[in-house]
Amino acid sequence: MPFPGRWPPRRAPAEGGGMRARRRNVRILQVGFLALLVVCCAQVLWWVLDEARYTRRVAEFDEQLLSQQAQAAHVMLQLGYPADQVAELFPNLDVERSAPRARISRALRERLRRDRWRRLNRYGWEAGFFLLVLFAGMSVLGRALREEFRLKRRQENFLAAVSHELKSPIASLRLSAETLAMRDPPAEQRRAIVERMLDELQRLETMVTNVLDTTRIEEGRIPYEPQRVSLRRTAEAVLDELARTAAAQGVELVSEIEADVEAWVDPAAARTVVRNLTDNAVKATAAAGGGRVRLRATARSGAAELEVADTGIGIPADELGRIFDKFYRPGDELRRHTRGSGLGLYLVRRFIEIGGGTIQARSAGPGKGASFTVRWPLPPGRES
């Protein structure tokens, strides 16, 4: 209830109000373009019909004019004018000297008919080309509007995700700090609190690093210096870093990487790729209630191949082609199974592309896990 003498309290805007307004604006633009397309089609149809009528009138006028010339030539022949003179005066007529009479030549009739159909065909092709260009232009414009709308939606999802990813660890850090400030817990409990604080700090650092790396990549300022990198050592460092978080969520981390597998890649980029893929697999597996994440690497077909497989929630088939897009996160922020900002897999793809490698995602469907296979070049001298 508002205080006396004050304005009523302002209500917070409805969730997703800006998104609905933008969706409405896009719909209005789509309806407007559709109406414009209908008007243009009607205009083109009217123009074609009008040109057809005009062509028919011209043909009828030519036919009437030639008929009058034939009548005049016939009269002159009846009056005794020489047929050669009449033929010279009316070159478009066939003057018969034996009968004396004149008529429109068949060649001229055929030429007039061909001219008429040629004009009609030209009008039809011009109208068809105009409609084709119009359809293509509106299709491109409509696709651009839809892409802009989807990008704005992803950006809003990204902001919502980042806000949540910042708020949750900050709140956890605050609670842990207040707990330590209010009392001195036993050593085991204090160690657990410190470990939780370290995990939350690592979570914050990863998110900030992803945002900064995305900015540097898009501005072309990311340093990339390929060298020999042991995939086993890189994977072990990442697994050691994520082991405590994974174990707390019931996720088992397994490494099946041969000791001599090396890739020609930037060390920082390789660490970011392995960490983001493994962290993504841990989140997906934890969302499924726990399970296993397996890392495997081999040298195969002239490339160093790294596979990160999990037994998590899986990926729908229609989303496999979009999971590497910037800001893309399946579903809505209010109905989300996993955490994240929508930048981890985007950075994975970009770092791999910069290094001349490839990545492929596979999943049998929701609830059936997923696997990501990365292929990097082998170090010089080991391509064979």
SULVEN-V249592 format. One record per residue. N is the residue number from 1. RES is the residue in one letter. PHI is phi in radians with two decimals (* if undefined). OMEGA is omega in radians with two decimals (* if undefined). Layout:
n = [N | N]
res = [RES | RES]
phi = [PHI | PHI]
omega = [OMEGA | OMEGA]
//
This chain:
n = [1 | 2 | 3 | 4 | 5 | 6 | 7 | 8 | 9 | 10 | 11 | 12 | 13 | 14 | 15 | 16 | 17 | 18 | 19 | 20 | 21 | 22 | 23 | 24 | 25 | 26 | 27 | 28 | 29 | 30 | 31 | 32 | 33 | 34 | 35 | 36 | 37 | 38 | 39 | 40 | 41 | 42 | 43 | 44 | 45 | 46 | 47 | 48 | 49 | 50 | 51 | 52 | 53 | 54 | 55 | 56 | 57 | 58 | 59 | 60 | 61 | 62 | 63 | 64 | 65 | 66 | 67 | 68 | 69 | 70 | 71 | 72 | 73 | 74 | 75 | 76 | 77 | 78 | 79 | 80 | 81 | 82 | 83 | 84 | 85 | 86 | 87 | 88 | 89 | 90 | 91 | 92 | 93 | 94 | 95 | 96 | 97 | 98 | 99 | 100 | 101 | 102 | 103 | 104 | 105 | 106 | 107 | 108 | 109 | 110 | 111 | 112 | 113 | 114 | 115 | 116 | 117 | 118 | 119 | 120 | 121 | 122 | 123 | 124 | 125 | 126 | 127 | 128 | 129 | 130 | 131 | 132 | 133 | 134 | 135 | 136 | 137 | 138 | 139 | 140 | 141 | 142 | 143 | 144 | 145 | 146 | 147 | 148 | 149 | 150 | 151 | 152 | 153 | 154 | 155 | 156 | 157 | 158 | 159 | 160 | 161 | 162 | 163 | 164 | 165 | 166 | 167 | 168 | 169 | 170 | 171 | 172 | 173 | 174 | 175 | 176 | 177 | 178 | 179 | 180 | 181 | 182 | 183 | 184 | 185 | 186 | 187 | 188 | 189 | 190 | 191 | 192 | 193 | 194 | 195 | 196 | 197 | 198 | 199 | 200 | 201 | 202 | 203 | 204 | 205 | 206 | 207 | 208 | 209 | 210 | 211 | 212 | 213 | 214 | 215 | 216 | 217 | 218 | 219 | 220 | 221 | 222 | 223 | 224 | 225 | 226 | 227 | 228 | 229 | 230 | 231 | 232 | 233 | 234 | 235 | 236 | 237 | 238 | 239 | 240 | 241 | 242 | 243 | 244 | 245 | 246 | 247 | 248 | 249 | 250 | 251 | 252 | 253 | 254 | 255 | 256 | 257 | 258 | 259 | 260 | 261 | 262 | 263 | 264 | 265 | 266 | 267 | 268 | 269 | 270 | 271 | 272 | 273 | 274 | 275 | 276 | 277 | 278 | 279 | 280 | 281 | 282 | 283 | 284 | 285 | 286 | 287 | 288 | 289 | 290 | 291 | 292 | 293 | 294 | 295 | 296 | 297 | 298 | 299 | 300 | 301 | 302 | 303 | 304 | 305 | 306 | 307 | 308 | 309 | 310 | 311 | 312 | 313 | 314 | 315 | 316 | 317 | 318 | 319 | 320 | 321 | 322 | 323 | 324 | 325 | 326 | 327 | 328 | 329 | 330 | 331 | 332 | 333 | 334 | 335 | 336 | 337 | 338 | 339 | 340 | 341 | 342 | 343 | 344 | 345 | 346 | 347 | 348 | 349 | 350 | 351 | 352 | 353 | 354 | 355 | 356 | 357 | 358 | 359 | 360 | 361 | 362 | 363 | 364 | 365 | 366 | 367 | 368 | 369 | 370 | 371 | 372 | 373 | 374 | 375 | 376 | 377 | 378 | 379 | 380 | 381 | 382 | 383 | 384]
res = [M | P | F | P | G | R | W | P | P | R | R | A | P | A | E | G | G | G | M | R | A | R | R | R | N | V | R | I | L | Q | V | G | F | L | A | L | L | V | V | C | C | A | Q | V | L | W | W | V | L | D | E | A | R | Y | T | R | R | V | A | E | F | D | E | Q | L | L | S | Q | Q | A | Q | A | A | H | V | M | L | Q | L | G | Y | P | A | D | Q | V | A | E | L | F | P | N | L | D | V | E | R | S | A | P | R | A | R | I | S | R | A | L | R | E | R | L | R | R | D | R | W | R | R | L | N | R | Y | G | W | E | A | G | F | F | L | L | V | L | F | A | G | M | S | V | L | G | R | A | L | R | E | E | F | R | L | K | R | R | Q | E | N | F | L | A | A | V | S | H | E | L | K | S | P | I | A | S | L | R | L | S | A | E | T | L | A | M | R | D | P | P | A | E | Q | R | R | A | I | V | E | R | M | L | D | E | L | Q | R | L | E | T | M | V | T | N | V | L | D | T | T | R | I | E | E | G | R | I | P | Y | E | P | Q | R | V | S | L | R | R | T | A | E | A | V | L | D | E | L | A | R | T | A | A | A | Q | G | V | E | L | V | S | E | I | E | A | D | V | E | A | W | V | D | P | A | A | A | R | T | V | V | R | N | L | T | D | N | A | V | K | A | T | A | A | A | G | G | G | R | V | R | L | R | A | T | A | R | S | G | A | A | E | L | E | V | A | D | T | G | I | G | I | P | A | D | E | L | G | R | I | F | D | K | F | Y | R | P | G | D | E | L | R | R | H | T | R | G | S | G | L | G | L | Y | L | V | R | R | F | I | E | I | G | G | G | T | I | Q | A | R | S | A | G | P | G | K | G | A | S | F | T | V | R | W | P | L | P | P | G | R | E | S]
phi = [* | -1.21 | -1.22 | -1.06 | 1.38 | -2.05 | -1.14 | -1.06 | -1.07 | -1.32 | -1.47 | -1.20 | -1.05 | -1.09 | -1.06 | 1.37 | -1.09 | -1.11 | -1.13 | -1.13 | -1.11 | -1.17 | -1.09 | -1.14 | -1.12 | -1.11 | -1.09 | -1.08 | -1.12 | -1.12 | -1.12 | -1.07 | -1.14 | -1.13 | -1.11 | -1.08 | -1.11 | -1.10 | -1.09 | -1.13 | -1.11 | -1.10 | -1.13 | -1.13 | -1.08 | -1.09 | -1.12 | -1.10 | -1.11 | -1.15 | -1.15 | -1.14 | -1.11 | -1.09 | -1.09 | -1.15 | -1.13 | -1.10 | -1.13 | -1.14 | -1.14 | -1.08 | -1.09 | -1.16 | -1.10 | -1.16 | -1.12 | -1.13 | -1.11 | -1.13 | -1.12 | -1.11 | -1.13 | -1.10 | -1.11 | -1.09 | -1.14 | -1.15 | -1.42 | 1.74 | -1.19 | -1.05 | -1.10 | -1.12 | -1.17 | -1.14 | -1.11 | -1.22 | -1.27 | -2.16 | -1.16 | -1.50 | -1.93 | -1.66 | -1.72 | -1.59 | -1.36 | -1.30 | -1.55 | -0.57 | -2.68 | -2.30 | -2.59 | -1.21 | -1.22 | -1.13 | -1.07 | -1.20 | -1.05 | -1.14 | -1.14 | -1.10 | -1.13 | -1.12 | -1.07 | -1.11 | -1.19 | -1.14 | -1.13 | -1.12 | -1.11 | -1.12 | -1.07 | -1.11 | -1.14 | -1.09 | -1.14 | -1.10 | -1.12 | -1.07 | -1.15 | -1.09 | -1.10 | -1.12 | -1.05 | -1.10 | -1.07 | -1.19 | -1.12 | -1.10 | -1.13 | -1.11 | -1.14 | -1.10 | -1.14 | -1.15 | -1.13 | -1.11 | -1.11 | -1.13 | -1.13 | -1.09 | -1.13 | -1.11 | -1.10 | -1.15 | -1.08 | -1.12 | -1.10 | -1.11 | -1.16 | -1.11 | -1.03 | -1.19 | -1.13 | -1.40 | -1.18 | -1.10 | -1.18 | -1.12 | -1.11 | -1.15 | -1.11 | -1.11 | -1.09 | -1.14 | -1.13 | -1.13 | -1.10 | -1.20 | -1.32 | -1.36 | -2.68 | -1.77 | -1.27 | -1.05 | -1.02 | -1.13 | -1.20 | -1.12 | -1.12 | -1.12 | -1.14 | -1.13 | -1.10 | -1.13 | -1.11 | -1.12 | -1.08 | -1.19 | -1.13 | -1.10 | -1.08 | -1.12 | -1.08 | -1.10 | -1.14 | -1.10 | -1.07 | -1.07 | -1.12 | -1.16 | -1.11 | -1.06 | -1.10 | -1.17 | -1.11 | -1.21 | -1.61 | 1.24 | -1.91 | -1.42 | -1.31 | -2.46 | -2.20 | -1.19 | -2.77 | -1.18 | -2.26 | -1.38 | -1.18 | -1.17 | -1.15 | -1.11 | -1.14 | -1.10 | -1.11 | -1.18 | -1.13 | -1.08 | -1.20 | -1.70 | -1.06 | -1.12 | -1.14 | -1.13 | -1.10 | -1.14 | -1.84 | 1.31 | -1.95 | -1.66 | -1.78 | -2.21 | -1.98 | -2.19 | -1.88 | -1.17 | -1.17 | -1.72 | -1.43 | -2.16 | -2.24 | -1.64 | -2.71 | -1.24 | -1.04 | -1.15 | -1.15 | -1.08 | -1.14 | -1.10 | -1.11 | -1.13 | -1.18 | -1.12 | -1.15 | -1.20 | -1.09 | -1.09 | -1.17 | -1.10 | -1.09 | -1.14 | -1.26 | -1.11 | -1.15 | -1.56 | 1.67 | 1.91 | 2.75 | -2.27 | -2.09 | -2.07 | -1.93 | -2.40 | -2.46 | -2.55 | -1.68 | -2.54 | 0.92 | 1.31 | -2.56 | -1.54 | -1.95 | -2.02 | -2.11 | -2.05 | -2.10 | -2.40 | -1.93 | -1.48 | -1.34 | 1.35 | -2.32 | -1.06 | -1.07 | -1.33 | -1.91 | -1.07 | -1.40 | -2.04 | -1.17 | -1.63 | -1.29 | -1.14 | 1.23 | -1.33 | -2.46 | -1.05 | 1.34 | -1.85 | -1.14 | -1.40 | -2.26 | -2.08 | -1.52 | -2.23 | -1.55 | 2.46 | -1.85 | 1.46 | -1.98 | -1.04 | -1.25 | -1.07 | -1.14 | -1.01 | -1.09 | -1.16 | -1.11 | -1.19 | -1.11 | -1.06 | -1.48 | 1.33 | -1.82 | -2.39 | -2.47 | -2.40 | -1.87 | -2.34 | -2.82 | -1.40 | 2.28 | -1.00 | 1.43 | -2.07 | 1.33 | -2.69 | -2.46 | -2.16 | -2.00 | -1.90 | -2.15 | -1.98 | -1.12 | -1.36 | -1.06 | -0.98 | 1.62 | -2.10 | -1.10 | -1.36]
omega = [-3.08 | 3.09 | -3.14 | 3.07 | 3.13 | 3.07 | 3.05 | -3.14 | 3.13 | 3.10 | 3.08 | 3.12 | -3.13 | 3.13 | 3.11 | -3.13 | 3.11 | 3.12 | 3.13 | 3.12 | 3.11 | 3.09 | 3.11 | 3.12 | 3.10 | 3.11 | 3.12 | 3.10 | 3.13 | 3.11 | 3.10 | 3.12 | 3.10 | 3.10 | 3.10 | 3.12 | 3.13 | 3.13 | 3.14 | 3.11 | 3.10 | 3.14 | 3.12 | 3.12 | 3.11 | -3.13 | 3.13 | 3.13 | 3.13 | 3.11 | 3.10 | 3.09 | 3.14 | 3.12 | 3.11 | 3.11 | 3.10 | 3.13 | 3.11 | 3.11 | 3.11 | 3.12 | 3.13 | -3.14 | 3.13 | 3.10 | 3.09 | 3.10 | 3.12 | 3.10 | 3.13 | 3.12 | 3.12 | 3.11 | 3.13 | 3.10 | 3.11 | 3.14 | 3.06 | 3.09 | 3.14 | -3.13 | 3.14 | 3.13 | 3.13 | 3.13 | 3.11 | 3.13 | -3.10 | -3.07 | -3.11 | -3.09 | 3.00 | -3.11 | 3.13 | -3.09 | -3.08 | -3.04 | -1.77 | 3.07 | -3.12 | 3.10 | -3.13 | -3.09 | 3.11 | 3.12 | 3.13 | 3.11 | -3.14 | 3.12 | 3.11 | 3.12 | 3.11 | 3.11 | 3.14 | -3.13 | 3.08 | 3.10 | 3.14 | 3.09 | 3.12 | 3.09 | 3.13 | 3.11 | 3.12 | 3.12 | 3.12 | 3.12 | 3.13 | 3.14 | 3.12 | 3.11 | 3.14 | 3.11 | -3.12 | 3.13 | 3.14 | 3.09 | 3.11 | -3.14 | 3.11 | 3.11 | 3.11 | 3.12 | 3.13 | 3.13 | 3.11 | 3.12 | 3.13 | 3.13 | 3.10 | 3.11 | 3.10 | 3.12 | 3.10 | 3.07 | 3.13 | 3.12 | 3.10 | -3.13 | -3.14 | 3.11 | 3.13 | -3.12 | 3.07 | -3.05 | -3.07 | 3.14 | 3.11 | 3.11 | 3.11 | 3.11 | 3.13 | 3.13 | 3.13 | 3.14 | 3.12 | 3.11 | 3.13 | -3.11 | -3.06 | -3.10 | 3.11 | -3.08 | 3.07 | -3.04 | -3.12 | 3.13 | 3.12 | 3.11 | 3.11 | 3.12 | 3.14 | 3.11 | 3.10 | 3.09 | 3.12 | 3.10 | -3.13 | 3.07 | 3.09 | 3.10 | 3.10 | -3.13 | 3.13 | -3.12 | 3.13 | 3.12 | 3.11 | 3.14 | -3.13 | 3.12 | 3.10 | 3.13 | -3.12 | 3.13 | -3.10 | 3.09 | 3.14 | -3.08 | -3.11 | 3.09 | 3.12 | -3.13 | -3.10 | 3.08 | 3.12 | 3.14 | 3.08 | 3.13 | 3.12 | 3.14 | 3.12 | 3.14 | -3.14 | 3.11 | 3.13 | -3.14 | 3.07 | -3.12 | -3.06 | -3.02 | -3.08 | 3.13 | -3.13 | -3.12 | 3.12 | -3.12 | 3.10 | -3.11 | 3.10 | 3.12 | -3.09 | 3.10 | 3.09 | -3.04 | 3.11 | -3.01 | -3.01 | -3.14 | 3.12 | 3.11 | 3.08 | -2.97 | 3.06 | -3.08 | 3.14 | 3.11 | 3.13 | 3.14 | 3.13 | -3.13 | -3.10 | -3.11 | -3.12 | 3.12 | -3.14 | 3.12 | 3.09 | 3.13 | 3.11 | 3.13 | -3.12 | -3.14 | 3.10 | 3.12 | 3.11 | 3.13 | -3.14 | -3.11 | -3.04 | 2.99 | -3.08 | 3.05 | -3.13 | 3.13 | 3.09 | 3.00 | -3.02 | 3.03 | 3.07 | -3.13 | 3.02 | -3.02 | 3.12 | 3.10 | 3.04 | -3.08 | 3.13 | 3.09 | -3.02 | -2.99 | 3.09 | -3.09 | 3.06 | -3.07 | -3.10 | 3.14 | -3.11 | -3.12 | -3.08 | -3.02 | 3.11 | 3.13 | 3.13 | 3.12 | -3.04 | 3.04 | -3.09 | 3.06 | -3.14 | -3.10 | -3.13 | -3.14 | -3.03 | 3.13 | -3.07 | 3.09 | 3.09 | -3.10 | -3.09 | -3.14 | -3.04 | -3.12 | 3.06 | 3.11 | 3.10 | -3.12 | -3.09 | 3.12 | -3.14 | 3.11 | 3.13 | -3.13 | 3.12 | 3.13 | 3.13 | 3.07 | -3.14 | 3.11 | 3.11 | 3.04 | 3.10 | 3.11 | -3.14 | 3.12 | -3.05 | 3.07 | -3.14 | 3.08 | 3.11 | -3.11 | -3.13 | 3.07 | 3.09 | 3.04 | 3.04 | 3.09 | 3.12 | -3.12 | -3.14 | -3.08 | -3.11 | *]
//
